[in-house]
Amino acid sequence: MANIIEVMNNVKDSQVKVCAPYVNDDAYIDYLIELEQTVATAERRIYEVYGCLPLGPVGNLRPPESIRAVTPEQLGAHIKKLSDHGISFNYVLNSELLPMPITEEYRDEVIEFLQTLHDIGVRTATVTIPWLITLIHLHFPDIQVRVSIVNEVSTVRESLEYEELGATGIVLDRDVNRDMALLKDIRKQFKGEIELLCNSACVFHCINVHYHGIYTSVVTNSLIKKKYDTKNASMSTPYCNFYCRRRFFENPNELIKIHWIRPEDLKQYADMGINLFKIDGRDKEPRYIKTVVKAYLLGHYDGNLFHLLQPEFCEDVKQIGNVDCDPDHATEEQLEEWTGEFLSESADWHVGIDNRDLDSFSDAFFSGKISCKGNCASCRYCEKFAKKVVIDPTWQRKIVKVMNYNLEKYYGKNL
């Protein structure tokens, strides 16, 4: 009960609180601490770092090969260092899938794992599965539980039911970020903390979100993963990586429809009582994450807004030029080469929008003139701003060709 009362006391706090991704890198941890000491203000601060071990009996939503290896001891040392400087740690247990059925043996293994996390200093966890929320609440009452974005909480009713289970916070569905009326209703009735994801690169109302979540849940669960051998799989990249990317490369309108939140808009949410802001990127390089975290902490960014969503988007729209290739007559060897380039961390996506061109974008939402319900066909508000998106047409044809080439492998037929 004490935890809930403490959270309730913080609900009206209008301070912008940035929740940064964790990577196992000493210099990165030191950088976050330095930002908190030198850049943070009474109105804006680094509140929390979130992350997890690559594998565990619960799992999470990042394939283990995509994040830096870390031991419980190393993580515990970072948690303590952050805590010593006033920054908390949130352990993500956001898997969509558990070994079935849930047996007493599995329950005890999870409790033992949770005890390990508790021993290294974990006092907040982000959780998907309701059974696990209750388990933590009963066995580790001093660990605050925040409901994962995976649960797609988008109604007052859902938020209150999770509150009944013992949740003291919720990461709301990423697709309600622009529905201010709904956000105000949930804020009015849910007693705990409310968090929003700022820089997701997932398409608006993605139809693959649960497939992708289950995929990563399988490969991060130490008990399920061993049943699958994907080392030599010819199609080891989830097909939605190509499907979803094709959506917004083919039609840049989709990049505006993504419910990102600009650094400049955080304070307006905080004034509504929603002041936790999650920065995606624990599978990214520290150098890139530093740029994104600092932009959101400062509340200002000059450059290509899309670069804050994924590092592959160029930093400045002025970098978008003419790509020298002939995508219309590409050979299979070229398509394979281009696929490798696309999947590499050094990929260069020639599409962007100057963040200054979006300075008035959120006004219609905060004023109540528009409340986004996903009815894009009749609204068309985002399309007005999509006209300012810059994209190299040759590169666009090339990348769509690459997406189709890879999707055809999954379908066994030309699109």
C-alpha positions in Angstrom: 0.0 0.0 0.0 2.9 2.4 0.8 4.1 2.1 -2.8 0.7 3.0 -4.2 0.4 6.0 -1.9 3.8 7.2 -2.9 3.0 7.0 -6.6 -0.4 8.7 -6.0 1.5 11.6 -4.4 3.6 12.0 -7.5 0.7 11.9 -10.0 0.2 15.6 -10.1 3.9 16.2 -10.6 4.3 18.1 -13.9 8.1 17.5 -14.1 9.2 15.9 -17.4 10.7 12.6 -16.5 12.8 10.9 -19.2 13.1 7.1 -19.0 16.3 6.1 -20.9 17.2 2.7 -22.4 19.9 0.6 -20.7 23.0 -0.7 -22.5 25.9 -2.4 -20.8 28.4 0.3 -21.3 30.2 2.1 -18.5 30.7 5.3 -20.5 27.1 5.5 -21.4 26.0 5.1 -17.8 28.4 7.9 -16.8 27.0 10.0 -19.6 23.4 9.7 -18.2 24.6 10.6 -14.8 26.5 13.6 -16.2 23.3 14.7 -18.0 21.3 14.4 -14.8 23.9 16.5 -12.9 24.5 19.2 -15.5 21.6 19.4 -17.9 18.6 18.4 -15.9 16.5 21.1 -14.3 13.6 21.4 -11.8 11.3 20.9 -14.8 13.1 18.1 -16.6 15.3 15.2 -15.5 16.4 11.7 -16.2 14.1 9.7 -14.0 14.8 6.1 -14.9 16.8 3.7 -16.9 15.1 0.5 -18.2 16.5 -2.8 -19.5 17.1 -6.4 -18.8 19.3 -9.4 -19.1 19.4 -10.9 -22.6 17.7 -14.2 -21.5 15.6 -15.3 -18.6 12.6 -17.6 -17.7 10.2 -14.8 -18.6 11.8 -13.1 -21.6 11.4 -9.7 -23.1 10.9 -7.9 -26.5 14.5 -7.7 -27.7 16.3 -10.6 -29.4 19.4 -11.4 -27.2 21.8 -10.9 -30.1 20.5 -7.3 -30.5 21.5 -6.1 -27.1 24.8 -6.2 -25.3 25.5 -9.1 -23.1 25.4 -8.4 -19.3 25.6 -10.5 -16.2 23.4 -10.1 -13.1 26.5 -8.8 -11.3 27.3 -6.2 -14.0 23.7 -5.1 -14.1 23.6 -4.8 -10.3 26.6 -2.6 -10.3 25.0 -0.3 -12.8 21.8 -0.2 -10.9 23.6 0.8 -7.7 25.6 3.5 -9.5 22.5 5.0 -11.0 20.6 4.8 -7.7 23.5 6.6 -6.0 22.9 9.5 -8.3 19.1 9.5 -8.0 18.2 7.5 -11.1 16.0 4.5 -10.7 16.1 1.3 -12.7 13.1 -0.5 -14.3 13.5 -4.2 -15.3 11.5 -5.2 -18.4 9.6 -8.5 -18.2 7.4 -7.7 -21.1 7.2 -11.1 -22.9 3.9 -12.0 -24.5 4.5 -15.7 -24.2 5.4 -18.1 -21.3 6.0 -21.8 -21.3 2.6 -23.5 -21.1 1.0 -24.7 -19.0 2.2 -22.7 -16.0 3.4 -25.4 -13.6 4.4 -25.2 -9.9 8.0 -25.9 -11.1 7.9 -23.0 -13.5 6.3 -20.7 -11.0 9.1 -21.4 -8.5 11.7 -20.8 -11.2 10.2 -17.4 -11.9 10.1 -16.6 -8.2 13.8 -17.6 -7.9 14.6 -15.4 -10.9 12.7 -12.5 -9.4 14.6 -12.9 -6.1 17.8 -12.6 -8.1 16.6 -9.3 -9.6 15.5 -8.1 -6.2 18.9 -9.0 -4.7 20.7 -6.8 -7.4 18.5 -3.8 -6.6 15.5 -4.0 -9.0 12.5 -2.2 -7.4 10.5 -1.5 -10.5 9.4 -3.9 -13.3 7.5 -3.5 -16.5 5.3 -6.5 -17.0 2.9 -7.8 -19.7 1.2 -11.0 -18.4 -1.4 -10.4 -15.6 -0.4 -13.6 -13.8 3.1 -12.3 -13.4 1.8 -8.9 -12.2 0.0 -10.6 -9.4 2.9 -12.9 -8.6 5.3 -10.0 -8.2 2.7 -8.0 -6.1 2.3 -11.0 -3.7 5.8 -12.2 -3.4 7.8 -8.9 -3.8 5.5 -6.1 -2.6 8.3 -3.6 -2.6 8.7 -4.0 -6.4 6.5 -1.5 -8.2 4.8 -3.0 -11.3 4.2 -1.0 -14.5 2.0 -2.5 -17.1 3.8 -2.9 -20.5 2.9 -1.1 -23.7 2.4 -4.6 -25.1 -0.9 -4.8 -23.3 -2.2 -1.9 -25.5 -4.1 -0.3 -22.6 -6.4 2.2 -24.3 -9.4 2.5 -22.0 -10.2 3.6 -18.4 -11.6 0.2 -17.7 -8.4 -1.6 -18.5 -6.3 0.7 -16.5 -8.5 0.3 -13.4 -8.4 -3.5 -13.7 -4.6 -3.5 -13.7 -4.7 -1.2 -10.8 -6.8 -3.8 -8.9 -4.0 -6.3 -9.6 -1.5 -4.1 -7.9 0.0 -2.2 -10.8 1.3 1.3 -9.8 1.9 2.4 -13.4 1.0 1.9 -17.0 2.7 2.4 -20.3 -0.2 3.3 -22.5 -0.8 1.9 -26.1 1.5 3.9 -28.4 -1.4 4.6 -30.7 -3.3 6.8 -28.2 -0.6 9.4 -27.9 -2.7 11.9 -29.9 -6.0 11.2 -28.3 -5.9 13.9 -25.6 -9.5 13.4 -24.5 -8.8 9.7 -23.7 -5.5 10.5 -22.0 -7.2 13.0 -19.8 -10.0 10.5 -18.9 -7.4 7.8 -17.9 -5.3 10.3 -16.0 -8.4 11.4 -14.0 -9.3 7.9 -12.9 -6.0 5.9 -12.8 -4.2 6.6 -9.6 -0.7 5.5 -10.6 2.0 6.8 -13.0 1.3 7.0 -16.7 4.1 6.6 -19.3 4.1 7.3 -23.0 6.6 5.9 -25.6 8.0 8.9 -27.5 10.0 7.5 -30.5 8.5 4.3 -31.7 9.2 3.5 -35.4 6.2 1.1 -35.6 3.5 1.9 -38.1 0.3 3.3 -36.8 -2.0 0.5 -35.5 0.5 -2.1 -36.8 -1.3 -5.4 -37.6 2.0 -7.3 -36.9 2.6 -6.0 -33.4 1.6 -9.3 -31.6 3.3 -11.6 -34.1 6.5 -9.6 -33.7 6.1 -9.5 -29.9 5.6 -13.3 -29.7 8.6 -13.8 -32.0 10.9 -11.9 -29.7 9.3 -13.5 -26.6 10.3 -16.9 -27.9 13.9 -16.1 -28.6 14.4 -14.3 -25.3 12.9 -17.0 -23.1 15.6 -19.3 -21.9 13.2 -22.2 -21.5 11.5 -21.9 -24.9 14.4 -20.8 -27.0 16.3 -24.1 -26.7 13.4 -25.8 -28.5 14.2 -23.8 -31.6 17.3 -23.8 -33.8 17.4 -20.7 -35.9 21.1 -20.5 -36.5 20.9 -21.7 -40.0 17.4 -20.4 -40.9 17.3 -18.8 -44.3 14.5 -16.4 -43.2 15.6 -15.6 -39.7 14.6 -11.9 -39.9 10.9 -11.5 -38.9 8.9 -10.9 -42.1 7.3 -7.9 -40.4 10.6 -6.1 -40.5 10.1 -6.0 -44.3 6.3 -5.7 -44.3 6.2 -2.7 -42.0 9.1 -0.9 -43.4 7.6 -1.2 -46.9 4.5 0.5 -45.5 6.2 3.8 -44.8 8.9 3.6 -47.4 6.3 3.2 -50.1 4.0 5.9 -48.6 5.8 8.5 -46.4 2.4 9.6 -45.1 2.7 6.6 -42.8 5.8 8.2 -41.2 3.7 11.2 -40.0 0.9 8.9 -38.8 3.3 7.1 -36.5 2.4 8.4 -33.0 5.8 9.8 -32.1 6.1 12.6 -29.6 8.5 15.4 -30.4 10.9 16.6 -27.7 9.2 20.0 -27.8 5.8 18.5 -26.8 6.7 16.7 -23.6 5.9 19.6 -21.3 2.3 19.8 -22.5 1.7 16.2 -21.7 3.4 16.7 -18.3 1.0 19.6 -17.6 -1.8 17.1 -18.1 -0.3 14.9 -15.4 1.3 12.4 -17.8 5.0 12.9 -17.2 6.9 9.7 -17.8 8.4 9.5 -21.3 10.0 6.3 -22.5 12.8 6.6 -25.1 13.1 3.5 -27.3 16.6 2.2 -28.2 18.2 -0.4 -25.9 19.2 -2.3 -29.0 21.0 0.7 -30.4 24.6 1.9 -30.1 25.4 4.2 -27.1 26.5 7.1 -29.3 23.1 7.2 -31.0 21.1 6.8 -27.8 23.0 9.7 -26.2 21.8 12.0 -29.0 18.2 10.9 -28.6 18.1 11.1 -24.8 19.7 14.5 -24.7 17.2 15.8 -27.3 14.3 14.7 -25.1 15.8 16.0 -21.9 16.5 19.4 -23.5 13.0 19.5 -25.1 14.4 20.6 -28.4 15.9 19.1 -31.5 17.1 20.5 -34.8 17.4 18.0 -37.6 15.4 15.1 -39.2 12.8 14.1 -36.6 12.8 10.6 -38.0 16.4 10.2 -36.9 15.1 10.1 -33.3 13.1 7.1 -34.2 15.8 5.0 -35.9 19.5 5.8 -36.4 19.3 4.7 -40.1 17.3 7.8 -40.9 19.8 10.6 -41.8 20.4 13.3 -39.2 19.7 16.2 -41.6 17.3 16.3 -44.5 20.1 18.1 -46.4 21.9 14.8 -46.5 19.2 13.3 -48.7 20.6 13.2 -52.2 20.5 11.3 -55.4 21.3 7.6 -55.0 23.3 6.2 -57.9 21.6 2.8 -58.8 19.1 1.3 -61.2 16.5 -0.4 -59.0 14.2 -1.2 -61.9 16.8 -3.6 -63.4 18.4 -5.0 -60.2 19.8 -8.5 -60.3 19.2 -11.1 -57.6 22.8 -10.6 -56.5 22.2 -6.8 -56.2 19.0 -7.4 -54.2 20.9 -9.7 -51.8 23.6 -7.1 -51.4 21.1 -4.3 -50.8 19.3 -6.5 -48.3 22.5 -6.9 -46.3 23.0 -3.1 -46.4 19.4 -2.6 -45.2 19.9 -5.0 -42.2 23.2 -3.5 -41.2 23.6 -0.8 -38.5 25.2 1.4 -41.1 22.2 1.6 -43.3 21.3 5.0 -44.7 17.6 5.8 -45.2 17.1 8.7 -47.6 13.9 10.0 -46.1 13.2 12.7 -43.5 11.4 15.8 -42.4 12.9 18.9 -40.7 11.7 19.0 -37.1 11.1 22.7 -37.5 8.5 21.9 -40.2 6.5 20.2 -37.5 6.4 23.0 -34.9 2.7 23.5 -35.3 1.8 19.8 -35.8 0.6 19.0 -32.3 -1.4 22.2 -31.8 -4.6 20.6 -33.3 -4.4 17.7 -30.8 -3.6 19.6 -27.6 -6.3 22.2 -28.5 -8.9 19.5 -28.9 -9.6 20.4 -32.6 -8.5 16.9 -33.6 -8.6 13.7 -31.4 -6.9 10.9 -33.3 -9.1 7.8 -33.5 -7.4 6.1 -36.4 -9.9 7.3 -39.0 -7.2 8.5 -41.4 -9.4 8.2 -44.5 -11.7 11.0 -43.4 -9.2 13.0 -41.3 -6.2 13.4 -43.6 -4.5 15.8 -41.2 -1.2 14.0 -41.3 -1.1 14.2 -45.1 -0.8 18.0 -45.0 2.5 17.6 -43.1 3.6 14.6 -45.1 4.0 17.0 -48.1 7.1 18.3 -46.3 8.7 14.9 -46.1 11.9 14.7 -48.3 12.7 11.4 -50.0 15.0 10.5 -52.8 12.8 8.8 -55.4 15.5 6.5 -56.7 16.3 5.3 -53.3 12.6 4.9 -52.6 12.2 2.5 -55.6 15.3 0.7 -54.5 14.2 0.1 -50.9 10.7 -0.9 -51.9 12.2 -3.4 -54.4 14.3 -4.8 -51.5 11.3 -5.1 -49.2 9.3 -7.0 -51.9 12.2 -9.3 -52.8 12.4 -10.4 -49.2 8.7 -10.7 -48.6 8.4 -13.0 -51.7 10.6 -15.5 -49.9 8.1 -15.8 -47.1 5.2 -16.1 -49.5 6.8 -18.3 -52.0 5.3 -16.2 -54.8 5.9 -12.9 -56.5 3.9 -10.0 -55.1 
